[in-house]
Amino acid sequence: MDYLAHGWSPDEMCRHYPHLTPAETHAAMTYYYDHQAENDAEIQAELTEVRAARAAASPTPFMLRMQAKGIF
């Protein structure tokens, strides 16, 4: 997801997540590209689900306060 969201390279992922080895990040990228259509479809399904949940959710008290102040 960091590759898709931020364009991070495997080396950049290792810098942000020092517990990962370069081999692990390269393996993850390999898996993504080997199964790109499936992964992209799953990501889209999750985004659709999150958007639907947000639309159905009642605003929190914090959101209501921010809206009343014209901040959000």
ZIVEN-V862867 format. One record per backbone hydrogen bond with DSSP energy under -1.0 kcal/mol. NH is the residue of the N-H (numbers start at 1). CO is the residue of the C=O. If there is no record, write none. Layout:
nh = [NH	NH]
co = [CO	CO]
This chain:
nh = [5	6	7	8	13	14	15	16	17	20	25	26	27	28	29	30	31	32	33	34	35	39	40	41	42	43	44	45	46	47	48	49	50	51	52	53	54	55	56	57	64	65	66	67	68	69	70	71]
co = [1	2	3	2	9	10	11	12	13	17	21	22	23	24	25	26	27	28	29	30	31	35	36	37	38	39	40	41	42	43	44	45	46	47	48	49	50	51	52	53	60	61	62	63	64	65	67	66]
